[in-house]
Amino acid sequence: MKILILNGPNLNLLGVREPAVYGNETLHDIEEKCLAKAQSLNWTITWKQSNHEGELVELIQQALNNYDAIIINPAAFTHTSVAILDALKTVNIPTVEVHLSNVFKREEFRHHSYVSLVAIGVISGFGSAGYLLALEYLNLKK
């Protein structure tokens, strides 16, 4: 299995950004955990982060015929990006949406997700374990 893991804006600042909400792990720490999990499953993952909506859309488009699944933490684009929604709809690749924080314990605007309209599942509030849970779920579905 080839999995594309996408991370949206400001996630490059994990470990520094609001540790009370997001914890002390860096994005690199989470990537290392995912790489170890993928290796144990004999899978390949590609890990990307961007603060730019268009770049995330292009990465999703490039996933067509190249990946078996997508795990995405769209971050702030969760609540605003019809472009990411449309790209995910177009490529029609099984997608799991992940959020480090429990979005339903936060501001009301964070309760809406465009990505959820196409995701096969949403994992929210389990910190970095959410990424590993997404990989485990995809393992069950293969």
C-alpha positions in Angstrom: 0.0 0.0 0.0 1.1 3.5 -0.8 -0.3 6.2 1.5 -0.1 10.0 1.0 -0.2 11.9 4.3 -0.9 15.6 3.9 -0.7 18.2 6.6 -2.1 21.7 6.3 -1.2 25.2 7.5 0.7 25.9 10.7 1.3 22.2 11.5 4.9 22.9 10.7 4.9 24.8 14.0 3.8 21.9 16.2 5.7 21.7 19.4 5.8 25.5 19.6 2.2 26.4 18.6 -0.4 26.3 21.4 1.1 23.3 23.2 -2.0 23.2 25.5 -4.1 22.4 22.5 -1.7 20.5 20.2 0.9 19.0 22.6 4.7 19.2 22.6 5.4 16.8 19.7 6.7 18.2 16.5 5.4 17.3 13.1 8.7 15.5 12.5 8.0 13.4 15.6 4.6 12.4 14.3 6.1 11.7 10.9 8.7 9.3 12.5 5.9 7.4 14.3 4.0 7.1 11.0 7.1 5.9 9.1 7.7 3.2 11.8 4.1 2.1 11.6 4.1 2.0 7.8 7.4 0.0 7.8 5.8 -2.6 10.2 2.9 -2.9 7.7 5.4 -3.1 4.7 3.8 0.1 3.3 5.2 3.2 1.8 4.1 6.6 3.0 4.8 10.0 1.5 4.6 12.8 4.1 3.9 16.4 3.0 3.1 19.7 4.8 2.1 23.0 3.2 0.8 26.3 4.3 -0.6 26.8 0.8 -4.0 25.6 -0.3 -3.1 25.4 -4.0 -0.1 23.2 -3.2 -2.2 20.8 -1.2 -4.7 20.7 -4.1 -1.9 19.9 -6.5 -0.6 17.1 -4.2 -4.1 15.6 -4.0 -4.4 15.7 -7.8 -1.0 14.1 -8.2 -2.1 11.2 -6.0 -4.5 10.0 -8.7 -3.2 6.5 -9.8 -0.2 6.9 -7.5 -1.6 6.2 -4.0 -4.0 3.7 -2.4 -5.2 6.1 0.3 -4.8 9.6 1.7 -4.6 10.7 5.3 -5.1 14.4 5.6 -5.0 16.9 8.4 -6.2 19.9 6.5 -5.9 22.1 9.6 -7.6 25.5 9.1 -8.4 24.5 5.5 -10.9 22.0 7.0 -13.4 24.7 7.5 -12.8 26.8 4.4 -11.5 24.9 1.4 -14.0 23.9 -1.2 -10.9 23.5 -3.5 -9.5 20.7 -1.3 -13.0 19.1 -1.2 -13.3 19.2 -4.9 -9.8 17.8 -5.4 -10.5 14.9 -3.1 -13.9 14.2 -4.8 -12.1 14.2 -8.2 -9.4 11.7 -7.3 -11.8 9.5 -5.5 -9.1 7.9 -3.3 -10.1 6.6 0.1 -9.4 9.5 2.5 -9.2 9.6 6.3 -9.4 13.0 8.0 -7.3 13.5 11.1 -7.2 16.3 13.7 -4.9 16.4 16.7 -7.4 18.3 18.8 -11.1 17.6 19.5 -12.5 20.1 17.1 -15.9 19.9 18.8 -14.5 21.3 22.1 -13.2 24.3 20.3 -14.7 27.3 18.6 -18.0 26.7 16.7 -16.6 27.5 13.3 -14.3 24.5 13.7 -17.2 22.1 13.9 -17.8 22.2 10.2 -15.5 20.3 7.8 -15.7 20.3 4.0 -13.3 17.3 3.9 -15.7 15.2 6.0 -18.1 15.2 3.1 -15.7 12.9 1.2 -13.7 11.2 4.0 -14.4 7.5 4.8 -13.7 8.5 8.5 -12.7 11.3 10.8 -10.4 10.9 13.8 -10.3 13.9 16.1 -8.9 14.6 19.5 -6.4 11.8 20.0 -3.3 13.8 19.3 -0.6 12.2 17.2 -2.2 8.8 17.8 -4.9 9.8 15.3 -2.5 9.4 12.4 -1.6 5.9 13.7 -5.3 5.0 14.1 -5.9 6.1 10.5 -3.1 3.8 9.3 -4.5 1.0 11.4 -8.0 1.6 10.0 -6.7 1.5 6.4 -4.9 -1.8 7.3 -8.3 -3.3 8.3 -9.9 -2.0 5.1 -7.3 -3.3 2.7 
